[in-house]
Amino acid sequence: MAKYLIVNADDFGMCHSANEAVMDLFRDGKIFSSTIMMPCPAAREAVDFSIENPQYAIGVHLTMTSEWRTYRWKPLSPGKSLLDEYGYMWHESDDVGHHAKLKDLENEVRAQIDYAHALGMKPSHIDNHMGSLYGHETGRLSLLDMTLRVMGEYGYAYRLYTDAAPSVTPAGIPYPVYKASSYITRALAKKYNVIMPDFLLFPDWTDDLKTSYEHYRETILKIWTDIPDGITETFIHPAFDTEELAGITATHTYRFWEYTLMKDPETHKYLNDHGVTLISYRDLIAMKQEEKRRK
C-alpha cells in the first residue's frame, strides 16, 4: 500500500489570525482538512467559511481545555466540573482528567457538535484539542470509550489510530506500550463503528526544532516522509504572526512556521518526490468504506 498523509489544521476558530491563515491555505490548495474549536470567540467565522466551502473537509475540534493565560473561553454546556476556579475551562488535559465528570464531558462533546449543526455546518470529522479526551494522563479509559461511543452515534470519523509503527511512536513512550494501546483503540473503533486513520503522528516541538525555520522545515519533512505504508494523520496549528496572536501565545512564531511550511510549494514537491500523497479526511472515509466493502 502507498503512503498517505493527512495534515489537519487544528485550532481553526481559535482567533482571527488562525482563521485567516487556515482559510488562505485552503484557498491555495495547500491543506485539505481542518477542525474548529467551537467554544472559541472566532469559531463563527470558521463555521461560516466551512458552510460557504463544503468542498473542504472541515470538522469539529472538541475543546475541553482553555490553555492560554489571558485569552480564555467557557464550555457550551452547564457542567460545573468542566470549570476551573475562574469559571473557564481547565488549562491542561490532566486537569480535565482529574476534575471533569464523565457525564459533564459527554454533554459538552454533544453540545459542541450540536452547536456546529445548529449553525448549519456539516462536519466532515471530529478530533480532540490537546488530547483531553484520550485519558492518557490520568488513565481514565472511560473518557476514550465515551468519546468513541458518541462518535459512533453521530457517525463521525475520529482522530486516533488503529495501528502503530516505530517511526510514528511518540517520544518517550516505548514502542511495545504504544503498540499495545493500538489494540485498545482498534477494538473500540470496531465496537462503535468509528473510522480512524491507521497511524497518528504526534507533532513534537522540541527545543532543537526551534533554532530556525530552515532546520524545522528540514526535520519535519524527513519525519513526514518516514511514515509507514497506509494512512497517517498529523496536525499543525497554522496562524499569521500578528499582534493578536502574540498577545495570546508565546508560540506565535512557531505557528507561523507551520503556516509557512504548508504554503511553500517545495514542501509539496518534497512529499510527492518521496512517495507521500496528501489526502483529506473525506478521502480517508471513502478509502476506509471501500476497504470495508472489499472484506
N, C-alpha and C positions, 0 to 999 in steps of 0.2 A: 504494500500500500504506500501511497505517496505521503509526503509531509504537508500537512495543512495547519495553518496558524490563524487563530482569531486574536486580534489585538483590540480589546474592548476599551473604549474611552470611558473610564469611571468618572464620577463626580460631576456629570452633566447636571446643570441646575444648581450647583453649589453657589456660584456667584456669576456675575455678568462676564467677567474675564474668562472664566472657564467656558461659558456658553459660546462666546464669540470664537474661541479657538476651536472648540468641537464642531461648531457649525461650519467654520471655514474648512476644516479637514474633510468633512462630509461633502461639501460642495465641490471640493477639489479632487474628490475621488481617492483620498489618501487613507481614510478609515471607513469601516463598513459596519461597525457595531458600537453602541454606547448605552449607558444606563443612567437614569435620572434619580437624583436624591429628592424625593417628593416632599419632605418636610422643610426644605431649604427655601430661602427667600426668592431665589431666582428660578425656582422649579417651573413656574407657569410659562416663562419664556421658552424653556427647553421643551415642555409639553406641546406648546403651540407649534414649535418647529417640527416636532415629530408628526403632528397631525397634518401639517402642510406638506410633509415629505414622507408619505407612507412607504416609499421605496427603501428607506433606510431601516436597518434593524436596530430599533431603539427600545429599550426596556426599562425596568424599574430597579433601582439600586437600593434595596431595602436598608434603611438607615436607622440604627438603634443607638448610635453614638453621636456626640457633638464635641469634637476634639479640640477646637480652637479656643484660645483664652478669651478673646473679646467678641468673636463673631460666632453666635450660637443659635440654636433652634430648639423647638419643642416637639414632642410627639403629636401625631394626629388623632390619637385616642386618649382616653382619660386615665389610663392606668398609673397609679401613683408610684409603683415600683420602678417605673421607667425614668423617674426624675431624680436628679441629684439635689443637693441642699439648696441650690439656687433656682430650681424649677425648670431646668433644661435637661436634655438627655445626658446620660453619663458620658464622661470624657473618653474612657477606654473600654475595650471589649471585655477585659476581665472584670471591670466594674459591673457591666451588664450581666455577666455570668454569675457574679456573687449576689447581686441585689434584685434583678428583674424576675418577676414571677412568670412562669411559663404561659399562663393564660393571658397576662397582660401583653407579652411579646406576640402571642398569636393574634390577639386583637389588633396590635399595631401593624403586623405584617399584612393582615387583611385590610386595614384602614388605608395603608399606603397604596396597595393595588387598587382598591375600590375608588380611591380618590383619582387615580390616573384614569380609570374607566369613566368616572363621573365627568371628567373634563373632556371626554371624547377621544382619549388616547387608546390605541390598541397595542399594548406592549408586545414585543417580539420574544422577550425572555426576561428572566429575573436573576439578580445576583445580590450580594450582601456586602455592604460597606464595612471595612475593617475586620471582616470575618467574625463579627459578634454573634452570629447565629450558628457557627460551626461547633461551638462548645469546647474547642481545643484547650483554651487557657484554664478552664475550671473543670474539665472532664465531664461536662453536662451533655452527654449524647442525646438527652431528651430534646435539646434545642434543635439539633440536626434532624432528628426524627420528626418533630413537629413541623419544621420548615418544609421538609420534603413531602410530608403528608398534605400540607396546604398547597404546595406546588402541584401535586397530583390532582387535587380537587379542582384547581383553576386550569390545569392543563398547560402549564408553562415549563419550558426548559429552564435549567438552573445551572449556575456555575459551581461545579465541583469536579470530581474526576472519578473514573471507574477503573483506572489502571495507574501504574507507577513505573518509573524508569529512573536509573541513577542520574541521568542528565537533567531531570526536572524535579529532583528531590530537594526540598527547601534546605538551606544551610542550617546546620546544627541538629538536623533530625537524621538518625541512622536510617539507611535505605530499608532494611528489613522492617523497621517500625512503620515507615511511610507506606511500604508495600502492603503491610497488614491493614493499615487504615483504608486502603483502596478496596479491600474485601467488604468492609462495612459500607462504604459509600455505594459500591456496586450493588450490594444486596438491597439497600434502601431504594436505590434508583429503580431496581426491578420490582420491588414490593409496591411502590407507589406510581410506577409507570412514568418516571420523570427522565427526560432526555438530558444528558450531560456530555461534555467533552470527554475524550479518552484520558487526556492528561491536563494538568493545571500547572503552569509555570508561575510561581510567585516572584514578583519583582523584589530584588534585594538591593536597596540603596546603601551600599557600603561606603565608608569614607573614601576608599580608593576611587570609586566611581565619580566622586565629586571634585576631583582635581581639575578636570577640564571637560568641556563639551566633547572635544575630539576623542578623548580617552573613553568617555561614557559611550559615545556612539560606537566606537570600535568594539568595546567589550560587549555591549548589548547585542549587536548584530551577530557576534560569534555565539552568544548564548541562544539567540533566537534560531540560529541555523543548526545548532547541536541538539535538535529535538528528535524524539523517536518517530517512526512512521505512525500515521494516524492523525487524529485531530487534537491539537494542543491549544489551550487558551492561555493568554497572558493579558495583563492590563496595564494601562497608563493613566495619567491624570493631566491631560494637556490643558494649558491655560496661557493666556497672554500675560507677560510680566508687567503688570500695571501697578499704579499706586494702590488701587483697590486690593489686588492680590497680595502685595507686600504688606498691607495693613492687616491681612488675615493670617498669613502663614509665613514662617521663615523658609519654607521650601519653595518659594515662588520662582526662584531661578531654575530649579530642577524640573518644575512643572513646565516651564517654558522650553527647557531642553527636550522634554518628551514631545511637546508640540513640534519643535524643530525637527526632531528625528523622523516623525511621520510625514512632515511636509516635504522633506528632502527627497527628490526623485532618485538619488543614488541609494537611499535605503531600500526602495522597492526593487531597484535593479539588483542590488546585492542579494536580497532574498530570492528573487527569481533565478539568479545565476547559481544559487546554492540549492535549488530544488525545493524551495519553500513557497507554497501558494497561500496568499492571504484570502480568507473567506469570512463571511458574516455568520451571525447566529442563525439567520434564516437558512443559509447553506447547510449548517450543522444539522438543523432539524430535518431538512429534506434528505440529507445523506443518511441520518440515523433511521428515518422512517423507511427509506429504501432498503437499508441493511436489514431491518426487521422483516420486511416483506419477503426478502430472499431466503430467510431462515425457515 
